[in-house]
């Protein structure tokens, strides 16, 4: 069997599930974060730099671009040909350098458009490979964040809808896995909505930086070529034109601190969704959430009655893989020996894998959320058997009334005992409280003891 890579292999033969089993789920990111996507972005950056350079430093020989050359430069900076990635790979196969291959490709395209030798020498002028790479990855990660906003917003919408729908569905809370003061299903979902929105704001706020300052970050070659030009301003203006923020203090590489922040923020967001996946799995197990069966699906190879929470399990697994990579990126990428080493190169190529697993998880969660509905009767049943949780209410009323040792009284009465409405009512009758307060406490049901849960949910 040939070991030559093929582009037409069926998904079932893919080594990674990102491009195999989950190929459809990750399709929106493939255009951006595949190697072909990276090559196209490199071509755009090379062409955009030539265009900017020609306008910013007209004293350079070859800076005056003819109409056809200017048009082709703009085409390459906007939308490189679909076949450009394979053309660049063919050049790379000959010279064994990925970024230089991009330069040669751009030069070839401009030569075909009529560019003269002096203009062709301005392609990659003053650049190190990392100038091209860091801006390319910056643009790709910005585009990926924009692309992933829609599925994240869809999760927010689905969760908010569920929270409002279940705002009044009281349920028994569990702290340390044990029965605790009641809450509502809607309020517990609203908690996740609030956390998710905060995490998304943190991710969206990560400033995307770029560097364009030569071999070790000092504009050495630029200043040697044309010392009268303010190269720092030329560089900053170029980076600004790409919608990025200039980082003036770098070595040969942009330090990748912002990529670390980006990955860490995304991992933090994923942790919240992982927590949600586990909680929903648990609510399904308790029967608080029911899953709608999908016609034709099989839940178990031997137990035909089962509807397994596979979407939440799929999400949990993929979020774990994504975060293992994202945390590694956050810790590794900002670390480089002296002015540069090459360990970041192969690591950066896996950014698409981490974002791919993230997107797989988000889509699995969306499927799972679309299939669940609250079982109010099941939640009410648990509350009907948990009158002991009103011990908190009673002892706090005693505290408010100034009755000494209220907590100890309730602890002695409730801890480790089975409590029902009658026994609790009889106990309340013995308390040194006004008759009106006793009546109010006796009328309280665990399902009513939910504080501001409904109002908090409505406000989300």
C-alpha positions in Angstrom: 0.0 0.0 0.0 1.4 3.4 -0.9 2.3 5.8 1.9 1.7 8.8 -0.2 -0.9 11.2 1.3 -4.2 11.3 -0.5 -6.9 14.0 -0.3 -9.8 11.7 -1.4 -9.7 9.2 1.4 -13.1 8.4 2.8 -13.8 9.6 6.4 -13.8 6.1 7.7 -10.1 5.9 7.0 -9.1 9.1 8.7 -6.7 8.7 11.6 -8.3 11.5 13.6 -12.0 11.4 14.4 -12.0 15.2 13.9 -11.6 14.5 10.1 -13.3 11.1 10.2 -16.3 10.3 12.3 -17.0 13.9 13.2 -16.1 15.3 9.8 -19.5 17.0 9.3 -19.4 18.7 12.7 -16.0 20.2 12.2 -16.6 21.3 8.6 -17.0 25.0 9.4 -13.5 25.1 10.8 -11.8 23.1 8.1 -11.7 26.0 5.6 -9.9 28.0 8.3 -7.7 25.7 10.4 -6.6 23.0 7.9 -3.1 23.3 6.4 -4.8 24.6 3.2 -6.4 27.3 5.3 -3.1 28.3 6.8 -1.4 28.4 3.4 -4.2 30.6 2.0 -3.8 33.0 4.9 -0.1 33.1 4.4 -0.6 34.0 0.8 -3.0 36.8 1.8 -0.5 38.2 4.3 2.4 38.1 1.8 0.2 39.9 -0.8 -1.2 42.4 1.7 2.3 43.3 2.8 3.4 44.0 -0.8 0.4 46.2 -1.3 0.9 48.1 1.9 4.6 48.5 1.3 4.1 49.9 -2.1 1.9 52.6 -0.7 3.7 53.3 2.5 7.3 53.4 1.1 7.0 54.7 -2.5 10.8 55.4 -2.6 11.5 51.6 -2.8 12.5 50.4 -6.2 9.6 48.5 -7.8 7.0 50.1 -5.4 5.0 51.5 -8.3 2.7 48.6 -9.2 1.2 48.5 -12.7 -2.6 48.1 -13.0 -2.5 44.3 -13.7 0.0 43.7 -11.0 -1.9 45.8 -8.5 -5.1 43.9 -9.4 -3.5 40.5 -9.0 -1.9 41.6 -5.7 -5.4 42.6 -4.4 -6.9 39.3 -5.5 -4.2 37.4 -3.7 -4.7 39.5 -0.6 -8.5 39.0 -0.7 -9.3 35.6 -2.1 -6.4 33.4 -3.2 -7.2 30.8 -5.9 -8.7 27.6 -4.5 -5.8 25.7 -5.9 -3.1 27.8 -4.4 -2.6 25.5 -1.4 -1.7 22.5 -3.7 0.5 24.8 -5.8 2.4 25.9 -2.7 2.8 22.3 -1.4 4.3 21.4 -4.8 6.9 24.1 -4.4 7.5 23.1 -0.7 8.2 19.5 -1.9 11.1 20.9 -3.9 12.6 23.3 -1.5 11.6 21.9 1.9 10.4 25.2 3.4 6.8 26.0 3.9 6.8 29.8 4.1 9.5 30.3 1.4 7.2 28.2 -0.8 4.5 30.8 -0.2 6.8 33.6 -1.2 7.8 31.8 -4.4 4.2 31.1 -5.2 3.3 34.8 -4.8 6.3 35.9 -6.9 5.3 33.5 -9.6 1.7 34.8 -9.7 2.8 38.4 -9.9 5.5 37.6 -12.5 2.7 36.1 -14.6 0.7 39.3 -14.2 3.7 41.3 -15.5 5.6 42.3 -12.4 9.2 43.3 -13.0 12.3 42.1 -11.1 12.3 45.1 -8.7 8.7 44.6 -7.7 9.2 40.9 -7.2 12.0 41.6 -4.8 9.5 43.4 -2.6 7.6 40.2 -2.0 8.7 39.1 1.6 10.7 42.3 1.9 12.3 42.6 5.4 10.3 39.5 6.6 11.2 36.5 8.6 9.0 33.5 8.3 7.5 34.2 11.7 6.2 37.6 10.5 4.1 35.8 8.0 3.1 33.0 10.4 2.1 35.0 13.4 -0.2 37.2 11.4 -1.7 34.2 9.6 -2.5 32.4 12.8 -3.8 35.6 14.4 -6.2 36.1 11.5 -7.2 32.4 11.5 -7.9 32.3 15.2 -9.9 35.5 15.0 -12.0 34.0 12.2 -12.4 30.8 14.1 -13.7 32.7 17.2 -16.2 34.5 14.9 -17.2 31.2 13.3 -17.7 29.5 16.7 -19.9 32.4 18.0 -23.1 31.0 16.3 -23.1 27.5 17.8 -22.2 29.0 21.2 -25.0 31.5 20.9 -27.3 28.6 20.0 -26.4 26.9 23.2 -27.1 30.1 25.1 -30.5 30.3 23.5 -31.4 26.7 24.1 -30.3 26.9 27.8 -32.1 30.2 28.4 -35.3 28.8 26.9 -35.1 25.7 29.1 -34.4 27.8 32.2 -37.5 30.0 31.6 -39.6 26.9 30.8 -38.5 25.2 34.0 -38.4 28.4 36.1 -41.1 27.2 38.5 -40.3 23.5 38.5 -39.1 23.0 42.1 -36.6 20.2 42.7 -34.6 18.8 45.5 -31.1 20.1 45.5 -28.2 17.9 46.4 -25.1 19.1 48.1 -22.4 16.4 48.7 -24.9 14.2 46.9 -27.3 14.5 49.8 -30.8 16.1 49.9 -30.5 19.9 50.5 -32.6 23.0 50.4 -34.9 23.0 47.3 -34.2 24.9 44.2 -35.8 25.0 40.7 -34.6 23.3 37.6 -34.8 26.6 35.8 -32.6 28.3 38.4 -29.9 25.6 38.1 -29.9 26.1 34.3 -29.9 29.8 34.7 -26.7 29.5 36.7 -25.0 27.9 33.7 -26.3 30.6 31.4 -24.8 33.3 33.6 -21.5 31.5 33.9 -21.4 30.8 30.2 -22.0 34.4 29.2 -19.2 35.6 31.5 -16.8 33.0 30.1 -17.7 34.0 26.5 -17.1 37.7 27.3 -13.7 36.7 28.6 -12.8 34.7 25.5 -14.1 37.5 23.2 -12.1 40.1 25.1 -8.7 38.5 24.4 -6.8 41.0 22.3 -5.3 39.4 19.2 -1.7 40.7 18.6 0.6 40.6 15.7 4.3 41.4 15.1 6.0 42.5 11.9 9.5 43.5 12.8 12.0 41.1 11.2 14.4 38.4 12.3 14.8 39.2 16.0 12.2 42.0 16.4 14.4 45.0 16.0 13.8 46.0 12.3 17.5 45.4 11.6 17.2 44.7 7.9 14.6 47.4 7.4 16.7 50.1 9.0 19.8 49.0 7.1 17.9 49.2 3.7 16.2 52.6 4.3 17.2 54.2 7.5 15.2 57.4 6.8 11.9 55.4 6.9 9.9 55.1 10.2 9.6 51.4 10.0 7.8 51.1 13.3 5.0 53.2 12.0 4.9 51.3 8.7 4.7 48.1 10.6 2.0 49.3 13.0 -0.1 50.6 10.2 0.1 47.3 8.4 -0.9 45.3 11.4 -3.8 47.8 12.1 -5.0 47.4 8.5 -5.5 43.7 9.2 -7.6 44.5 12.2 -5.0 43.3 14.7 -3.1 45.0 17.5 0.6 45.6 17.1 3.0 44.0 19.6 6.3 46.1 19.4 8.3 44.0 21.9 9.1 40.5 20.5 11.9 38.3 19.7 11.9 36.5 16.3 8.5 35.3 17.2 5.5 37.0 18.6 5.6 35.6 22.2 2.2 33.9 21.9 1.0 35.2 25.2 -2.3 36.2 23.6 -2.7 32.7 22.1 -2.2 31.3 25.6 -4.8 33.7 26.9 -7.2 32.7 24.1 -6.7 29.0 24.7 -7.0 29.4 28.5 -10.2 31.4 28.1 -11.7 28.9 25.7 -10.7 26.0 28.1 -12.4 27.9 31.0 -15.6 28.2 28.9 -15.4 24.5 28.1 -15.0 23.6 31.8 -18.4 25.2 32.4 -20.0 23.2 29.6 -18.3 20.0 31.0 -19.8 20.7 34.4 -23.2 21.2 32.7 -22.8 17.9 30.8 -22.2 16.0 34.0 -25.1 17.7 35.8 -27.6 17.1 33.0 -26.4 13.4 32.9 -27.2 13.3 36.6 -30.6 14.9 36.3 -31.4 12.4 33.5 -30.3 9.6 35.8 -32.5 10.9 38.6 -35.5 11.2 36.2 -35.7 15.0 36.6 -35.1 15.3 32.9 -36.6 13.0 30.3 -35.1 12.4 26.9 -37.4 12.2 23.9 -36.7 9.0 22.0 -35.7 9.5 18.4 -37.5 7.2 15.9 -35.2 4.6 14.6 -32.4 5.1 17.1 -31.0 2.2 19.2 -30.2 2.9 22.8 -28.6 -0.4 23.6 -27.5 -3.5 21.7 -29.3 -5.7 24.2 -31.7 -3.6 26.2 -34.3 -2.2 23.9 -35.9 0.1 26.4 -32.9 2.4 26.9 -32.5 6.0 25.9 -29.0 6.7 26.9 -27.7 10.3 27.5 -25.0 9.8 24.8 -25.0 13.4 23.7 -23.9 14.7 27.1 -21.4 11.9 27.4 -20.0 12.7 23.9 -19.8 16.4 24.9 -17.9 15.5 28.1 -15.4 13.3 26.3 -14.7 15.8 23.6 -14.4 18.7 26.0 -11.8 16.8 27.9 -9.7 16.1 24.8 -10.1 19.8 23.7 -9.0 21.1 27.1 -6.1 18.8 27.4 -4.7 20.4 24.2 -5.9 23.9 25.0 -4.2 23.8 28.5 -1.0 22.5 26.9 -1.1 25.4 24.3 -1.6 27.9 27.1 1.4 26.7 29.0 3.7 25.8 26.1 3.3 28.4 23.5 4.5 31.4 25.5 7.8 29.6 26.2 10.6 29.8 23.7 14.3 29.4 24.1 16.2 32.7 23.7 15.1 34.5 20.5 13.2 31.4 19.2 13.0 27.7 18.9 10.8 25.7 16.6 8.8 23.8 19.2 5.9 26.2 18.7 5.6 25.3 15.0 4.3 21.8 15.4 2.2 22.7 18.4 0.4 25.6 16.6 -0.6 23.1 13.8 -2.8 21.4 16.3 -4.9 24.4 17.2 -7.5 23.2 14.7 -7.7 19.8 16.5 -8.5 21.5 19.8 -11.1 23.8 18.3 -12.5 20.9 16.3 -13.1 18.8 19.5 -14.6 21.9 21.1 -17.0 22.3 18.2 -17.9 18.6 18.3 -18.8 18.9 22.0 -20.9 22.0 21.5 -22.9 20.4 18.7 -23.4 17.3 20.9 -24.7 19.4 23.7 -27.1 21.2 21.4 -28.5 17.8 20.3 -28.8 16.7 23.9 -30.5 19.9 25.0 -33.0 19.7 22.2 -34.1 16.3 23.4 -34.7 16.9 27.1 -37.8 18.1 29.0 -38.4 18.5 32.7 -40.4 15.8 34.6 -42.2 18.0 37.2 -44.0 15.0 38.7 -40.8 13.1 39.3 -39.2 16.2 41.0 -42.3 16.7 43.1 -42.2 13.1 44.3 -38.7 13.5 45.6 -39.7 16.8 47.4 -42.7 15.0 49.0 -40.4 12.6 50.6 -37.9 15.2 51.9 -39.6 17.2 54.6 -36.4 17.3 56.5 -35.0 20.0 54.2 -37.4 22.5 55.9 -35.2 22.2 59.0 -33.2 25.1 57.6 -36.3 27.3 57.3 -37.5 26.5 60.8 -34.2 27.1 62.5 -33.7 30.4 60.7 -37.1 31.6 61.8 -36.1 30.7 65.3 -32.9 32.7 65.0 -34.8 35.7 63.6 -37.2 35.5 66.6 -34.2 35.4 69.0 -34.9 31.9 70.2 -31.7 30.5 71.6 -30.2 27.3 70.2 -32.5 27.1 67.2 -30.0 25.3 65.1 -29.3 22.7 67.8 -33.0 22.1 68.3 -33.5 21.3 64.6 -30.3 19.3 64.4 -31.5 17.0 67.2 -34.9 16.6 65.6 -33.9 16.1 61.9 -30.4 14.6 61.6 -30.5 11.0 60.5 -34.2 10.7 60.9 -37.1 10.2 58.5 -39.3 13.3 58.7 -42.8 13.7 57.2 -45.3 16.5 57.2 -47.0 15.3 60.4 -43.9 14.9 62.5 -42.5 18.2 61.4 -45.9 19.9 62.2 -45.9 18.4 65.6 -42.4 19.6 66.3 -43.3 23.1 65.1 -46.2 23.2 67.6 -43.7 22.7 70.4 -41.6 25.7 69.5 -41.7 29.0 71.4 -43.1 31.0 68.5 -46.2 33.1 68.0 -49.2 31.1 66.7 -49.1 33.0 63.4 -45.5 32.0 62.8 -46.3 28.4 63.6 -49.2 28.5 61.2 -47.0 29.9 58.5 -44.3 27.3 59.0 -46.8 24.4 59.1 -48.2 25.6 55.7 -44.8 25.5 54.1 -44.1 22.6 51.7 -40.7 21.7 50.4 -41.8 22.7 46.9 -42.6 26.2 48.1 -39.2 26.6 49.8 -37.3 28.0 46.8 -36.5 31.6 47.8 -36.0 33.9 44.8 -35.3 31.0 42.4 -38.2 31.9 40.0 -37.4 35.6 40.0 -33.7 35.0 39.5 -34.5 32.7 36.5 -36.8 35.2 34.9 -34.0 37.8 35.1 -31.5 35.8 33.1 
